[in-house]
Amino acid sequence: MQRKKLFIANVAAVTVIAVVITVLALNGAGAMETAAENSAIYRGSSEKPNVTLMFNVYWGTEYIDGILETLEAYGVKTTFFIGGSWAAKNNPSLKAIAAAGHEIGSHGYNHKDAENLTYDRNIDEMLPAEKLIEEITGTEITLFAPPSGSIGEEMFKAAKDLGYTVVMWSRDTVDWRDKNPDLVYTRATSDIRNGELILMHPTEHTLKALPKILDFYSENGFKVVPVSVNIAGG
């Protein structure tokens, strides 16, 4: 893709720029904005009553079909952040998510702690996952959700160079730990506000809570939209 060709072609230029920035800093050039700044998105636009259910997928397939069927029954499109190692083993499930019209983002390849990785190791986690997901789905990857919410300067540099928007969340259902549909429901709906980005996983209790959550949003005037739509205020 053109974006990747530009990335590869500009590696040398990025290195030169980094050296220049270092020299300027050492010579008292003053405060400069760098990739160390947290540029992640934590919520969408507050202008419209939109919310997003963000499914991070790194394990299992047994509840994917049920989640897709429920979202389809409610006429909802949302965003799935896919782990590369999961995609490599579960091509049919990933194809089903894409075929259902949901937005696809990357969740890295091996669920590494990005904050503790070098720039090159972050690229090694991001780029292979992107290539695999794009090969399977035909969808260009522009969104990246850091595994475990781990962020750092080198991760932001790598994400910027690959053209990603880094997406975090405004609320977490903690459904990977607390196997209770009522807790998932409460965390996804209590004091809900415009632009919420709600973190979920494809678990049994999340699937059980999903219809009730979607009913709540509908009854209270909220619309479930993909991440990109939510951030843009569409």
Secondary structure, DSSP 8 states (H G I E B T S, - for coil): -HHHHHHHHTHHHHHHHHHHHHHHHHTT------TTS---B-S--SSS-EEEEEEEE-S--TTHHHHHHHHHHTT---EEEE-HHHHHH-HHHHHHHHHTT-EEEE--SS---GGGS-HHHHHHHHHHHHHHHHHHH-----EE--GGG---HHHHHHHHHTT-EEB--SEE--TTT---HHHHHHHHHTT--TTEEEEE---HHHHHHHHHHHHHHHHTT-EE--HHHHHHT-
